Amino acid sequence: MTTSAPDRVRLDDTQLYSVTDAMRMLRMSRTVIYDQIRTGRLRSVKQGRARRFTARALRDYIALLEKEAEDAA
């Protein structure tokens, strides 16, 4: 059995991900993450005052980026 580094987050590990988790997974800054939320490109939910992301929302955002890259080519 292999284990990942303690600061690595995998999509299958939890059901909701924090902004910090999304930053690590998408390799984007906090400012860019919140900008993508504001423009509606990255879906999130609120849990109290905190923003959270579902695995599906992160996958959909990645698919959106891939589609935009294909359309631009």
Secondary structure, 3 states (H helix, E strand, C coil): CCCCCCCCCCCCCCCEECHHHHHHHHCCCHHHHHHHHHCCCCCCEEECCEEEEEHHHHHHHHHHHHHHHHHHC
